[in-house]
Amino acid sequence: MIHVALLSRWHVHADDYEREIRENEHLSVQVVWDEDMERGRKWAEELGVPFEPDLQSVLANPSIDAIVVNTPTNLHKEIILAAANNKKHIFTEKVLALSVKDCEEIFDAVEAQGVKLMVSLPRLTRDYYLYAKKVVDKGWLGRLTMIRCRLAHNGAVVADGRTQGWLPVRFFDKEQSGGGSLIDLGAHPIYLTNRLAGPVQALHARLQQTKKLGVDDNAVVLVEYESGALGVIETSFLSNGSPFQLELYGTEGTLLIEDEDIRLKSSQLGDGEWIHPEEIESSLPMPLEQWVAFIKDGTVPTITKEDVIHLTLINEAAALSDQESRRIEIKEITGE
């Protein structure tokens, strides 16, 4: 049994991870800590476990094997480094940290201490992504020339009779979150397109504050890949009913994914008409399950260090692009 400490209920996915832990036979929640003590005590009471107000006491406790981090993003680096130095395994909500430099420092500590780190990038385990990767790898699209991915919701839309949207106010605190719609919801299109289109050469981003909430609530990133392909990443907290969309265009075919609907047209398959695949690849284990397997038997996760660092890389470059209203070459961030 892996004994887990839950660190903060700040993120909206904290309850989801607690449920996944409860449903996993190898994990057991032993204690809760939260930077907001009132919130932490309430959560601990709901779960029937102790609340510990002192983070160092949690991390130094030899009976705790691992931590799950759902703190404000700006606390990730400090807490994860401390956990690694106390030889605790770490599962964390994305993004890992706010800069590539900080991500690399975290990975150095994790590797030095021999602990297992997993960042939750769940759409890399989904069946539709695996099918898209298969289509690209088999060359059914020919040369990839364009990729577009959109993920949006209405979390900042204020319904009648309410004073705010369903997304917590703390998500619009730039100091805590590091940004708005792009760093949070836009993370998923970023890591998906990174995987499917390859290394990024440059980008131009617009992080718009439509409702003047202090962070972007609507964002678009135009991406230039080293392959010569172009990409469009879209996200928003202001879209009601917006479907998830992943589109890939190439010299010999097109793949369109909209929620559960998948369509492929390729000059290499059939008569060039649209194909709706009847069966696609099975989804991989979710990130939390992969983390457990990594701890227990050393099974290497499918979510990689490169996925995690490149997610922060694109966010860091996009923030600079918006701030300076210009095209950013990735080497400006990496220093290469």
C-alpha positions as CSV (number, residue, x, y, z in Angstrom):
1,M,0.0,0.0,0.0
2,I,1.3,3.5,-1.0
3,H,0.4,6.0,1.8
4,V,-0.5,9.4,0.2
5,A,-0.7,12.9,1.5
6,L,-3.1,15.2,-0.3
7,L,-1.5,18.7,-0.6
8,S,-4.2,21.3,-1.1
9,R,-7.7,21.4,-2.6
10,W,-6.9,24.6,-4.6
11,H,-7.3,23.1,-8.0
12,V,-10.7,22.1,-9.3
13,H,-9.4,18.6,-10.1
14,A,-8.3,17.8,-6.5
15,D,-11.6,15.9,-5.8
16,D,-11.1,13.9,-9.0
17,Y,-7.7,12.8,-7.9
18,E,-8.9,11.9,-4.5
19,R,-11.6,9.7,-6.1
20,E,-9.1,8.0,-8.3
21,I,-6.9,7.3,-5.3
22,R,-9.9,5.9,-3.4
23,E,-10.7,3.6,-6.3
24,N,-7.1,2.4,-6.6
25,E,-6.3,-0.7,-4.4
26,H,-2.6,0.3,-4.1
27,L,-3.2,3.9,-2.7
28,S,-4.5,5.2,0.7
29,V,-4.9,8.8,1.8
30,Q,-3.4,9.3,5.2
31,V,-3.4,13.0,5.7
32,V,-4.4,16.4,4.2
33,W,-2.5,19.6,4.1
34,D,-3.7,22.9,2.6
35,E,-2.3,26.4,2.4
36,D,-5.8,27.4,3.3
37,M,-6.3,25.8,6.7
38,E,-10.0,26.2,6.8
39,R,-10.4,24.5,3.4
40,G,-8.0,21.8,4.4
41,R,-9.6,21.0,7.7
42,K,-13.0,20.7,6.0
43,W,-11.6,18.3,3.3
44,A,-9.8,16.2,5.9
45,E,-13.1,15.9,7.9
46,E,-14.9,14.9,4.8
47,L,-12.3,12.2,4.1
48,G,-12.0,11.0,7.7
49,V,-8.3,11.6,7.9
50,P,-6.1,14.0,10.0
51,F,-5.4,17.5,8.9
52,E,-1.8,18.6,9.3
53,P,-1.2,22.4,9.2
54,D,2.6,22.1,9.0
55,L,3.8,21.1,5.5
56,Q,7.3,20.1,6.7
57,S,5.8,17.7,9.2
58,V,3.9,16.0,6.4
59,L,7.0,15.7,4.2
60,A,9.2,14.5,7.0
61,N,6.7,11.8,8.1
62,P,8.3,8.5,7.4
63,S,4.9,6.8,7.1
64,I,4.0,9.0,4.0
65,D,5.3,7.5,0.8
66,A,3.9,9.9,-1.8
67,I,2.2,13.3,-2.3
68,V,-0.5,14.6,-4.6
69,V,-0.1,18.3,-5.4
70,N,-3.1,20.4,-6.2
71,T,-1.7,23.7,-4.8
72,P,-1.6,27.0,-6.6
73,T,0.8,26.7,-9.5
74,N,3.2,29.2,-8.1
75,L,3.8,26.9,-5.1
76,H,4.6,23.8,-7.2
77,K,8.4,24.3,-7.4
78,E,8.9,24.9,-3.7
79,I,6.7,22.1,-2.6
80,I,7.8,19.5,-5.1
81,L,11.5,20.2,-4.5
82,A,10.9,19.8,-0.7
83,A,9.0,16.6,-1.3
84,A,11.7,15.1,-3.6
85,N,14.4,16.0,-1.0
86,N,12.3,14.1,1.6
87,K,12.2,11.2,-0.9
88,K,8.4,11.3,-1.5
89,H,7.0,10.2,-4.8
90,I,5.1,13.0,-6.5
91,F,1.9,13.3,-8.6
92,T,1.0,16.8,-9.6
93,E,-1.6,18.7,-11.6
94,K,-0.2,20.5,-14.7
95,V,1.7,22.6,-15.3
96,L,4.8,21.4,-13.4
97,A,6.3,24.9,-13.0
98,L,6.1,28.3,-14.6
99,S,9.5,28.3,-16.4
100,V,11.6,25.8,-18.2
101,K,14.4,26.5,-15.8
102,D,12.3,25.6,-12.8
103,C,11.1,22.4,-14.5
104,E,14.6,21.3,-15.2
105,E,15.6,22.1,-11.6
106,I,12.7,19.9,-10.4
107,F,13.6,17.0,-12.6
108,D,17.3,17.2,-11.5
109,A,16.1,16.9,-7.9
110,V,13.7,14.1,-8.6
111,E,16.4,12.1,-10.5
112,A,19.0,12.7,-7.8
113,Q,16.7,11.5,-5.1
114,G,15.4,8.5,-7.0
115,V,11.7,9.4,-6.6
116,K,8.9,9.0,-9.1
117,L,7.3,12.1,-10.6
118,M,4.1,12.2,-12.7
119,V,2.4,15.3,-14.1
120,S,-1.2,14.8,-15.1
121,L,-1.4,15.1,-18.9
122,P,-4.4,12.8,-19.4
123,R,-5.3,13.4,-23.0
124,L,-2.0,11.7,-24.0
125,T,-3.6,8.5,-22.8
126,R,-6.9,8.8,-24.7
127,D,-8.0,6.6,-27.6
128,Y,-8.5,9.5,-30.1
129,Y,-5.0,10.8,-29.5
130,L,-3.5,7.3,-30.0
131,Y,-5.5,7.0,-33.2
132,A,-4.2,10.4,-34.4
133,K,-0.7,9.4,-33.7
134,K,-1.1,6.1,-35.6
135,V,-2.5,8.1,-38.6
136,V,0.5,10.4,-38.6
137,D,3.1,7.6,-38.0
138,K,1.7,5.5,-40.9
139,G,1.9,8.5,-43.2
140,W,-1.8,8.4,-44.1
141,L,-1.8,12.2,-44.2
142,G,1.4,12.4,-46.2
143,R,3.4,15.4,-45.0
144,L,1.7,17.2,-42.1
145,T,1.1,20.8,-43.1
146,M,-1.4,22.1,-40.5
147,I,-2.7,21.1,-37.1
148,R,-5.4,22.8,-35.1
149,C,-6.6,22.0,-31.6
150,R,-9.3,23.7,-29.6
151,L,-10.5,23.1,-26.0
152,A,-12.7,25.6,-24.3
153,H,-15.5,25.9,-21.7
154,N,-17.7,28.6,-20.2
155,G,-16.1,28.7,-16.7
156,A,-15.9,32.6,-16.7
157,V,-19.4,33.1,-18.1
158,V,-21.7,34.6,-15.5
159,A,-25.2,33.0,-15.6
160,D,-28.3,35.0,-14.8
161,G,-28.7,35.6,-11.0
162,R,-25.1,34.9,-10.3
163,T,-22.1,37.1,-9.6
164,Q,-19.4,34.9,-11.2
165,G,-18.9,31.9,-13.4
166,W,-18.5,28.3,-12.1
167,L,-14.7,28.5,-12.3
168,P,-13.3,29.6,-8.8
169,V,-12.2,33.2,-8.5
170,R,-8.7,32.0,-7.4
171,F,-8.2,30.8,-11.0
172,F,-8.1,34.4,-12.1
173,D,-5.3,35.3,-9.6
174,K,-2.3,35.6,-11.9
175,E,0.2,35.3,-9.0
176,Q,-1.2,32.0,-7.9
177,S,-2.1,30.4,-11.3
178,G,0.6,31.9,-13.5
179,G,-1.9,32.8,-16.1
180,G,-5.4,32.1,-17.3
181,S,-7.1,30.1,-20.0
182,L,-4.0,29.1,-21.9
183,I,-1.9,27.8,-19.0
184,D,-4.8,26.0,-17.6
185,L,-7.3,24.7,-20.2
186,G,-5.0,25.4,-23.1
187,A,-2.4,23.0,-21.7
188,H,-4.2,20.1,-23.3
189,P,-4.0,21.4,-26.9
190,I,-0.4,22.4,-26.3
191,Y,0.8,19.0,-25.2
192,L,-1.3,17.2,-27.8
193,T,0.0,19.3,-30.7
194,N,3.6,19.1,-29.4
195,R,3.4,15.3,-29.6
196,L,1.7,15.2,-33.1
197,A,3.5,18.0,-34.9
198,G,7.0,17.8,-33.3
199,P,9.5,20.5,-32.2
200,V,8.3,24.1,-32.3
201,Q,10.5,26.7,-34.0
202,A,8.5,29.9,-33.2
203,L,5.1,31.2,-32.2
204,H,2.9,34.2,-32.0
205,A,0.3,34.4,-29.2
206,R,-2.7,36.5,-28.2
207,L,-3.8,36.1,-24.6
208,Q,-6.9,38.2,-24.4
209,Q,-8.5,39.6,-21.3
210,T,-12.0,40.0,-22.7
211,K,-13.7,40.4,-19.3
212,K,-10.7,42.2,-17.6
213,L,-10.4,39.5,-14.9
214,G,-6.6,39.8,-14.5
215,V,-5.7,36.9,-16.7
216,D,-6.5,35.7,-20.2
217,D,-9.9,34.3,-20.7
218,N,-9.6,33.8,-24.4
219,A,-6.4,32.8,-26.2
220,V,-4.9,31.8,-29.6
221,V,-1.4,30.7,-30.4
222,L,-0.1,30.5,-34.0
223,V,2.7,27.9,-34.0
224,E,5.5,27.4,-36.5
225,Y,7.0,23.9,-36.4
226,E,10.6,22.9,-37.4
227,S,9.0,20.6,-40.0
228,G,7.5,23.6,-41.8
229,A,3.9,22.8,-40.6
230,L,1.7,25.5,-39.0
231,G,-0.4,25.1,-35.9
232,V,-3.3,26.9,-34.3
233,I,-4.0,26.4,-30.6
234,E,-7.3,27.8,-29.2
235,T,-8.8,27.9,-25.8
236,S,-11.3,30.0,-23.8
237,F,-13.2,30.3,-20.5
238,L,-16.0,32.1,-22.5
239,S,-17.3,29.4,-24.8
240,N,-20.6,27.7,-24.2
241,G,-21.0,24.4,-25.9
242,S,-17.6,24.5,-27.6
243,P,-16.6,20.9,-28.6
244,F,-13.2,19.5,-28.3
245,Q,-11.6,19.7,-31.8
246,L,-8.4,18.2,-33.1
247,E,-7.7,18.6,-36.8
248,L,-4.7,17.4,-38.8
249,Y,-4.2,18.3,-42.5
250,G,-1.6,16.9,-44.8
251,T,-0.6,16.6,-48.5
252,E,-2.4,13.2,-48.7
253,G,-5.2,13.4,-46.2
254,T,-7.2,15.0,-43.4
255,L,-8.1,13.8,-39.9
256,L,-11.0,15.5,-38.1
257,I,-11.8,14.7,-34.5
258,E,-14.7,16.5,-32.8
259,D,-15.6,15.1,-29.4
260,E,-16.4,11.4,-30.1
261,D,-16.7,11.8,-33.9
262,I,-13.6,10.8,-35.9
263,R,-13.3,11.2,-39.7
264,L,-10.4,10.3,-41.9
265,K,-9.9,11.0,-45.6
266,S,-6.7,9.8,-47.2
267,S,-5.6,9.3,-50.8
268,Q,-3.9,6.1,-49.6
269,L,-7.0,4.5,-48.2
270,G,-10.1,3.3,-50.0
271,D,-11.6,5.5,-52.7
272,G,-10.7,8.8,-51.0
273,E,-14.0,9.2,-49.3
274,W,-14.5,9.9,-45.6
275,I,-13.8,6.9,-43.3
276,H,-15.3,6.6,-39.9
277,P,-13.1,4.1,-38.1
278,E,-15.2,1.4,-36.4
279,E,-12.5,0.5,-33.9
280,I,-9.6,2.6,-32.7
281,E,-6.8,2.0,-30.2
282,S,-7.8,1.4,-26.6
283,S,-7.0,4.1,-24.2
284,L,-3.9,3.8,-22.0
285,P,-4.0,3.8,-18.2
286,M,-4.7,7.2,-16.8
287,P,-1.7,9.2,-15.4
288,L,-2.4,8.3,-11.8
289,E,-2.5,4.6,-12.7
290,Q,0.8,5.0,-14.6
291,W,2.3,6.7,-11.6
292,V,1.4,3.8,-9.3
293,A,2.9,1.3,-11.7
294,F,6.0,3.4,-11.9
295,I,6.4,3.4,-8.1
296,K,5.5,-0.3,-7.7
297,D,7.3,-2.1,-10.4
298,G,9.3,0.6,-12.4
299,T,7.0,0.5,-15.4
300,V,8.1,3.6,-17.4
301,P,5.2,6.0,-18.0
302,T,4.1,7.0,-21.5
303,I,4.0,10.6,-20.3
304,T,7.6,11.8,-20.5
305,K,9.9,14.4,-19.1
306,E,9.9,16.0,-22.6
307,D,6.1,16.3,-22.6
308,V,6.2,18.1,-19.3
309,I,9.0,20.5,-20.1
310,H,7.8,21.3,-23.6
311,L,4.3,22.2,-22.2
312,T,5.9,24.8,-20.0
313,L,8.2,25.9,-22.9
314,I,5.2,26.8,-25.1
315,N,3.4,28.5,-22.3
316,E,6.5,30.6,-21.4
317,A,7.0,31.6,-25.0
318,A,3.4,32.4,-25.5
319,A,3.3,34.7,-22.4
320,L,6.4,36.5,-23.7
321,S,4.9,36.8,-27.2
322,D,1.7,38.4,-25.8
323,Q,3.6,40.7,-23.4
324,E,5.8,42.0,-26.2
325,S,3.3,41.7,-29.0
326,R,5.8,39.9,-31.3
327,R,6.8,36.5,-32.7
328,I,9.0,34.6,-30.3
329,E,11.6,32.1,-31.5
330,I,11.8,29.1,-29.1
331,K,15.6,29.5,-28.8
332,E,14.9,32.8,-27.0
333,I,13.5,30.7,-24.2
334,T,15.8,27.7,-24.3
335,G,19.0,29.8,-24.9
336,E,20.1,27.3,-27.6
